[in-house]
Amino acid sequence: MPNVPAPGTPEVSSNAKADSLPGGGSGWLSWNGPLLPSLASGILLWAAFPPLGWWLLAWIAPLGWLQLILRPRIPGRWPYLAIWLAGMIHWAAVMQGVRLAHPALYVGWLSMSAYLALYPLLFVGLSRVAVHRLGISVVISAPVVWTGLELLRGHALTGFSMALLGHTLFRQVELIQVADLGGAYAVSFAVMFVAACLARGLLRRRRSQEERPFRRAWWPLAAAGVMLSGMFLYGRLTQRDLDAQGGPATELDVALIQDSFDTVFEYNFQRERDVFASYLQLSRDAVLEHPELDLIVWPESVYAGTLGEVLVEQPLIVPQEVPLGEQEFRDAVQARQIAVDQKNRDVATGLNSLSKRTGDREDGIWLIVGTDSQRITSGTVERFNSALLIDPQGDVASRYFKMHLVMFGEYLPFGRMFPLLYRLTPMTVGLTPGQKPTAFVTPQGTLAPSICFESTVPHLIRRQVASLREQGHAPDVLVSVTNDGWFWGSSILDLHLACGVFRAVENRLPFLAAANTGLSASIDQNGRIRAEGPRRAPFVLISQVRSVAWDSWYAWCGDVPAGCCLLFCFAVSIVGAVDWARRRNVPNSPE
């Protein structure tokens, strides 16, 4: 009887010489090898995402990986290296916009792609253990493993939840409503389930070279049809006509201000002034055309101009890195605070005077703006990425500090311990994370702010909403201020917008995004994009936002279903590790 390597592990082909040749036997460049099917899946999945957005491909894109899972053995040398390389090509294409703002970011782009490429590798490896070692059908194992790994990716190394499989459907409103049950992970599960059904039903497979292929099975195709029908029916039944919905509702007239200033790392005083002046002029134009506005929202950081705010906690002690005497430092801080306060009053009262409304707190136009804040306490300086709620008189009513910072964009690992690291990069200093969510309470409604890529983190937004509800400030609207000028108009803008769509459905709250360079958007509680700004162009997006009371299962149970999938992944990994160790200890056992 031939010595057949055990399935579910990186096998060595019985014809090692042929496998070692680039195009021979079942080597990397053969369709029977691991590279081409993985490349096919990666390319099709890339095409399903923006900029192409061919979302129908999402249902068949995983077939290359699933083919490798169904095979009794993956031929060729180092098959998982081939899967990883193909995954790196996929992620480099999806995330290519990361590299555009500065040459130094090429390192981050390639490093990110190399890391994310581990997940297709793990998907194939763990699913093979589940299918071939545990006897679990690929129809079940593949979607469970994929969903668990997406949750892991959303938490590991601070988390990265952009470009999930389910995000390919972000414009297909009927098909994404199941996100209010299990988040975007529920949509990813459904898409992979359908793909696995297609693979199980249509792909031929052999138990060994001597046996006949299995017959194609039609029951998985029926299961795929049931899943698709269920998603569609649930979506149609769940969607609400918000305009016709009775009961109490929150209504706001909002202007989202968008200009187009790509991110550059070299500080330019005049450019900062120009950015501020341009946004102020767009805001004035918005008020003149729409004097009924309740709220104006500026993107992340653009409100700072040359005057970011300074906060002081007494006693005021001069930080060691500041080359000023105590009195000089006090005078400088006081002068900055007076200048910032005056700026806030000038902007708020100036805009309210154009609206010809009373301008009091109950009737005037409120502002949400993105800026930077420095807090001086006990001789140290903490720097925050912040959002301010400014009332019609120019007073700061609330302030939110960004809680989830972007690694390599807003801080460096170990940067506090080794400040020299910042001198080796375009970053001059790291930011401090905020500690709690903040409710922005206006006469028209309560808003939950987030900044930049925080909107890509589903568990963060859900926890913020839950925390505000516990505090008695249940939000009516989610609002994100972001500066996507880092990506110079690339498809990452679309991927970011997709995350906002899912946050709206998951929490059943309208979602507003004010984005420098785009894509600004107003998204309703169904996840429908009601209005969308252009890419890399000035634009004022006027939206009438309506929010009705609407609970969701995701708000209650969060990522518990996806967490069960992750537990399954851990269990399968233990089985695979024990089996690998057992075979390593058996003489002449194939690996």
Rosetta blueprint (number, residue, H / E / L):
1 M L
2 P L
3 N L
4 V L
5 P L
6 A L
7 P L
8 G L
9 T L
10 P L
11 E L
12 V L
13 S L
14 S L
15 N L
16 A H
17 K H
18 A H
19 D H
20 S H
21 L L
22 P L
23 G L
24 G L
25 G L
26 S L
27 G L
28 W L
29 L L
30 S L
31 W L
32 N L
33 G L
34 P L
35 L H
36 L H
37 P H
38 S H
39 L H
40 A H
41 S H
42 G H
43 I H
44 L H
45 L H
46 W H
47 A H
48 A H
49 F L
50 P L
51 P L
52 L L
53 G L
54 W L
55 W H
56 L H
57 L H
58 A H
59 W H
60 I L
61 A L
62 P L
63 L H
64 G H
65 W H
66 L H
67 Q H
68 L H
69 I H
70 L H
71 R L
72 P L
73 R L
74 I L
75 P L
76 G L
77 R L
78 W L
79 P H
80 Y H
81 L H
82 A H
83 I H
84 W H
85 L H
86 A H
87 G H
88 M H
89 I H
90 H H
91 W H
92 A H
93 A H
94 V H
95 M L
96 Q H
97 G H
98 V H
99 R H
100 L L
101 A L
102 H L
103 P L
104 A L
105 L H
106 Y H
107 V H
108 G H
109 W H
110 L H
111 S H
112 M H
113 S H
114 A H
115 Y H
116 L H
117 A L
118 L H
119 Y H
120 P H
121 L H
122 L H
123 F H
124 V H
125 G H
126 L H
127 S H
128 R H
129 V H
130 A H
131 V H
132 H H
133 R H
134 L L
135 G L
136 I L
137 S L
138 V H
139 V H
140 I H
141 S H
142 A H
143 P H
144 V H
145 V H
146 W H
147 T H
148 G H
149 L H
150 E H
151 L H
152 L H
153 R H
154 G H
155 H H
156 A H
157 L H
158 T H
159 G L
160 F L
161 S L
162 M L
163 A L
164 L L
165 L H
166 G H
167 H H
168 T H
169 L H
170 F L
171 R L
172 Q L
173 V H
174 E H
175 L H
176 I H
177 Q L
178 V L
179 A H
180 D H
181 L H
182 G H
183 G L
184 A H
185 Y H
186 A H
187 V H
188 S H
189 F H
190 A H
191 V H
192 M H
193 F H
194 V H
195 A H
196 A H
197 C H
198 L H
199 A H
200 R H
201 G H
202 L H
203 L L
204 R L
205 R L
206 R L
207 R L
208 S L
209 Q L
210 E L
211 E L
212 R L
213 P L
214 F L
215 R L
216 R L
217 A L
218 W L
219 W H
220 P H
221 L H
222 A H
223 A H
224 A H
225 G H
226 V H
227 M H
228 L H
229 S H
230 G H
231 M H
232 F H
233 L H
234 Y H
235 G H
236 R H
237 L H
238 T H
239 Q L
240 R L
241 D L
242 L L
243 D L
244 A L
245 Q L
246 G L
247 G L
248 P L
249 A E
250 T E
251 E E
252 L E
253 D E
254 V E
255 A E
256 L E
257 I E
258 Q E
259 D L
260 S L
261 F L
262 D L
263 T L
264 V L
265 F L
266 E L
267 Y L
268 N L
269 F H
270 Q H
271 R H
272 E H
273 R H
274 D H
275 V H
276 F H
277 A H
278 S H
279 Y H
280 L H
281 Q H
282 L H
283 S H
284 R H
285 D H
286 A H
287 V H
288 L H
289 E H
290 H L
291 P L
292 E L
293 L L
294 D L
295 L E
296 I E
297 V E
298 W L
299 P L
300 E L
301 S L
302 V L
303 Y L
304 A L
305 G L
306 T L
307 L L
308 G L
309 E E
310 V E
311 L E
312 V E
313 E E
314 Q L
315 P L
316 L L
317 I L
318 V L
319 P L
320 Q L
321 E L
322 V L
323 P L
324 L L
325 G L
326 E H
327 Q H
328 E H
329 F H
330 R H
331 D H
332 A H
333 V H
334 Q H
335 A H
336 R H
337 Q H
338 I H
339 A H
340 V H
341 D H
342 Q H
343 K H
344 N H
345 R H
346 D H
347 V H
348 A H
349 T H
350 G H
351 L H
352 N H
353 S H
354 L H
355 S H
356 K L
357 R L
358 T L
359 G L
360 D L
361 R L
362 E L
363 D L
364 G L
365 I L
366 W E
367 L E
368 I E
369 V E
370 G E
371 T E
372 D E
373 S E
374 Q E
375 R E
376 I E
377 T E
378 S L
379 G L
380 T E
381 V E
382 E E
383 R E
384 F E
385 N E
386 S E
387 A E
388 L E
389 L E
390 I E
391 D L
392 P L
393 Q L
394 G L
395 D L
396 V E
397 A E
398 S E
399 R E
400 Y E
401 F E
402 K L
403 M L
404 H L
405 L L
406 V L
407 M E
408 F L
409 G L
410 E L
411 Y E
412 L L
413 P L
414 F L
415 G L
416 R L
417 M L
418 F L
419 P L
420 L H
421 L H
422 Y H
423 R H
424 L L
425 T L
426 P L
427 M L
428 T L
429 V L
430 G L
431 L L
432 T L
433 P L
434 G L
435 Q L
436 K L
437 P L
438 T L
439 A L
440 F E
441 V E
442 T L
443 P L
444 Q L
445 G L
446 T E
447 L E
448 A E
449 P E
450 S E
451 I E
452 C H
453 F H
454 E H
455 S H
456 T H
457 V L
458 P H
459 H H
460 L H
461 I H
462 R H
463 R H
464 Q H
465 V H
466 A H
467 S H
468 L H
469 R H
470 E H
471 Q L
472 G L
473 H L
474 A L
475 P L
476 D L
477 V E
478 L E
479 V E
480 S E
481 V E
482 T E
483 N E
484 D H
485 G H
486 W H
487 F H
488 W L
489 G L
490 S L
491 S L
492 I H
493 L H
494 D H
495 L H
496 H H
497 L H
498 A H
499 C H
500 G H
501 V H
502 F H
503 R H
504 A H
505 V H
506 E H
507 N H
508 R L
509 L L
510 P L
511 F E
512 L E
513 A E
514 A E
515 A E
516 N E
517 T L
518 G L
519 L L
520 S L
521 A E
522 S E
523 I E
524 D L
525 Q L
526 N L
527 G L
528 R L
529 I E
530 R E
531 A E
532 E E
533 G L
534 P L
535 R L
536 R L
537 A L
538 P L
539 F E
540 V E
541 L E
542 I E
543 S E
544 Q E
545 V E
546 R E
547 S E
548 V E
549 A L
550 W L
551 D L
552 S L
553 W H
554 Y H
555 A H
556 W H
557 C H
558 G L
559 D L
560 V H
561 P H
562 A H
563 G H
564 C H
565 C H
566 L H
567 L H
568 F H
569 C H
570 F H
571 A H
572 V H
573 S H
574 I H
575 V H
576 G H
577 A H
578 V H
579 D H
580 W H
581 A H
582 R H
583 R H
584 R H
585 N L
586 V L
587 P L
588 N L
589 S L
590 P L
591 E L
